[in-house]
């Protein structure tokens, strides 16, 4: 009895110690048995799967499945991962953790296909990623001892796409799914295209290795090697290789399939629509928690769109959204107390892990706790606070507009005069850089970085409000509704929404105490639209030189408070290099453009009574 009383007395301390202990390879080895299996699919293809089973056999455990194209290494039943799940407390919580190389990648059999199309009545393939997931779950439930018959699935980025595919015709045992920063639409807004424009540096570097042919199953030790840029200056590298055709012929002949598909399908045709997973998210049965980062350089669009499409197509869904101030995967790859120069005054990632992800799986897979979050759980930057909403975008949002005006002003009312505009020249031979300084990489911080380096360029148009007398919180999507004319027949439109700090700011950069934060221009949201797609991504249209034309640029959702004493700034430009490839300023197939095709373009942005260019948004 005395021993029992002591155990009860110290149980909270013992539990806290367990949760605080370090998870490493030794911990995983001590608490889990590892097996490796080739799981057969319905067409006979076998997928390599690493399975970590808790040594504790006193209870039955649920299964957590992660399907990935990025290798389940380390290979070998005697070699263990350094951690399991998305963060240490998941490993401590004891699940049957399952990692699978998807079809055609690493040690799995078959042929890999990027964002493999989903089977439909028109597309009568025998398999897709949803059937591979179904067959995997079915095998696991029937063959892995001591499972409790419940399965969860999660994944970040490309594995987030595979998590989304599991929702289509889902296995009855699949109870909880968390697509996180999911790859969703590679033409409209994720990874390699935004607004129909090629995201050059990401597409080139990723496809150089990822799409390299695999003649046989391989391990990570003998996988493809990345591209080595000797000069370390990506801006110069891409200007020195000015056409997409030259990049292909010199560097990408070994990555034939997908890069060639980019060139063959430069508009939104059936190749892309067949690969848009959100078109198929009907009859979703598992509980879903979509997670994303407001400053995710790769898949901000995907997280919002996945949530919205599940809501739209499943009126009685069990689907929630969590968005924080994170970079790609930042909710499990750091504390989340800052990003770049900007501080958030709290550990948002730790809060997310303890409040959302672990309780989500514990509740739906183990029946533990009482997980009852709000529909939308959003961290609002600027004011640095978590807010909850009954839907996203918030129903109570108030629509507002800020109008571009003379003297670089943003005003609440349009100009009442006629024939007012600003005229300037953009030159693709001297494109606006996407980052400050020498671009040695596409940093994740560009999504939130100081924009003063661009504001003084003559080809970047700057408009800003007076000093704000009250806080303004933007929540939801933003639309730039522009009236323009140009001398060319095509152009890109980059619109940036910026929070300008006051010249009296006492803020201190989170990464460099020497950074001057007075008048800092924090990027809140930026997006690009290839102008020829202004009316349709499927049917591009040339501009008529000198003709005034309406161009609408849709920006992904934001959640940001512009504080009293700050200003709201808008920057408009026509190149964002080398983040996005350059537009020749001529209506043409850019994959076939020659170096001499890239010409100057004279632009006008109008802001008068009959042509009021503006930024539309909703406020709380």
Secondary structure, DSSP 8 states (H G I E B T S, - for coil): -HHHHHHHHHHHHHHHHHHHS---HHHHHHHEEEEEEEEE-TTS-EEEEEEEEES--SS-EEEEEEEESS---S-STT---S--SSSHHHHHT--EEEEEE-TTSTTS-S---TT-----SSS--S--HHHHHHHHHHHHHHHSTTEEEEEEEEEETHHHHHHHHTTTT--TTEEEEEEES----TTTTSTTEETTEE-HHHHHHHHHHHTS--SS---GGGS------SS--HHHHHHHS-SHHHHHHHH-TTSHHHHHHHHHT-SS-HHHHTT-GGGG--S--SEEEEEEETT-TTTHHHHHHHHHHHHHH-TT--EEEEEES-STTTTTSS--SEETTEE-SS-HHHHHIIIIIHHHHIIIII--S-----SEEEEEBTTTEEEEESSSS-TT-EEEEEEEEGGGEEESS---SSS-EEEEEE-GGG--BSSSS--SS--GGGGT-B-HHHHTSTTSEEEE----SS-EEEEEEEEEEEEEEESSS--EEEEEEEEE--TT-----SS-TTS--TT-EEEEEEEEEEGGGSS-SSS-----TT--EEEEEEEEEEEEEE-TT-EEEEEEES--BTTS----SSSS-GGG--GGG---EEEEEEBSSSSB-EEEEEE-
